[in-house]
Amino acid sequence: MAKPLPKFIKLEADRVTVTLTSPAQFNGVQQDTISLRAPTVRDIRNSTQTSDGDDEQRELNLFASLADVHVKDLEGLTYKDYNRLATGYNFLVRDDEL
């Protein structure tokens, strides 16, 4: 049985939108949501190659690429909102058929 979707997540086939607990700046614009597009294999490989073996940096690089924002923007999120983003990503990439 699939885990129910949290209320702060809007899931589509190719993207997820996460509502933040408080507005944050992305590319100089204040927003209360952030969207991630579905990753490609290239996205995963690029984030790994640019992380120098640091798993946290790899995840930040990946999320920044998928959201088309700067890593520094994600580093400015509250930890609760970053966890919401990670949860949204996990729902986006899971395979419900397994």
C-alpha positions as CSV (number, residue, x, y, z in Angstrom):
1,M,0.0,0.0,0.0
2,A,1.4,3.4,-1.0
3,K,2.2,5.9,1.7
4,P,-0.3,8.8,1.6
5,L,0.9,12.1,0.2
6,P,1.6,14.9,2.7
7,K,-0.6,18.0,2.3
8,F,2.5,20.2,1.6
9,I,3.3,18.2,-1.6
10,K,1.7,18.5,-5.1
11,L,2.9,15.6,-7.2
12,E,2.7,15.4,-11.0
13,A,4.2,12.8,-13.3
14,D,7.2,14.9,-14.1
15,R,7.5,17.3,-11.1
16,V,6.8,17.9,-7.5
17,T,5.9,21.2,-5.9
18,V,6.5,21.6,-2.2
19,T,4.9,24.3,0.0
20,L,7.3,25.8,2.5
21,T,6.6,26.6,6.1
22,S,7.9,30.2,5.4
23,P,8.8,32.0,2.2
24,A,12.4,31.8,1.0
25,Q,14.5,33.5,-1.7
26,F,15.2,31.6,-4.9
27,N,17.2,33.4,-7.6
28,G,16.4,36.7,-5.8
29,V,12.6,36.1,-5.7
30,Q,10.7,35.5,-2.5
31,Q,8.5,32.3,-2.9
32,D,6.5,30.1,-0.7
33,T,6.8,27.0,-2.9
34,I,9.6,25.2,-4.7
35,S,9.3,22.7,-7.6
36,L,11.7,19.9,-8.6
37,R,11.5,18.4,-12.1
38,A,12.0,14.6,-12.4
39,P,15.7,13.8,-12.6
40,T,17.5,12.2,-15.5
41,V,20.4,9.8,-15.2
42,R,22.6,12.7,-16.4
43,D,21.4,14.8,-13.4
44,I,22.3,12.0,-11.0
45,R,25.8,11.5,-12.6
46,N,26.5,15.3,-12.7
47,S,25.6,15.8,-9.1
48,T,27.8,12.9,-8.1
49,Q,30.8,14.1,-10.2
50,T,30.6,17.6,-8.7
51,S,30.3,16.6,-5.1
52,D,33.8,15.3,-4.5
53,G,32.4,12.3,-2.5
54,D,30.3,14.4,-0.1
55,D,26.8,12.9,0.0
56,E,25.2,16.1,1.4
57,Q,26.8,18.2,-1.4
58,R,25.7,15.7,-4.0
59,E,22.1,16.0,-2.8
60,L,22.3,19.8,-2.7
61,N,23.8,19.9,-6.2
62,L,21.0,17.6,-7.5
63,F,18.1,19.5,-5.8
64,A,19.5,22.9,-7.0
65,S,19.8,21.5,-10.6
66,L,16.2,20.1,-10.5
67,A,14.8,23.3,-9.1
68,D,16.9,25.6,-11.3
69,V,18.1,27.5,-8.2
70,H,21.5,28.1,-6.6
71,V,22.9,25.8,-4.0
72,K,23.2,28.8,-1.7
73,D,19.4,29.3,-2.0
74,L,18.8,25.8,-0.7
75,E,21.4,26.3,2.1
76,G,19.2,29.3,3.3
77,L,16.1,27.1,3.8
78,T,15.1,26.1,7.3
79,Y,16.0,22.5,8.0
80,K,12.3,21.7,8.2
81,D,11.7,23.1,4.7
82,Y,14.7,21.2,3.4
83,N,13.3,18.0,4.8
84,R,10.0,18.8,3.0
85,L,11.9,19.2,-0.2
86,A,13.7,15.9,0.3
87,T,10.4,14.2,1.1
88,G,8.9,15.6,-2.1
89,Y,11.9,14.3,-4.1
90,N,11.4,10.8,-2.6
91,F,7.7,10.8,-3.7
92,L,8.7,12.0,-7.1
93,V,11.2,9.2,-7.8
94,R,9.6,6.3,-6.1
95,D,8.1,3.5,-8.2
96,D,4.6,2.7,-7.0
97,E,4.6,-0.5,-9.0
98,L,7.3,-2.1,-6.8
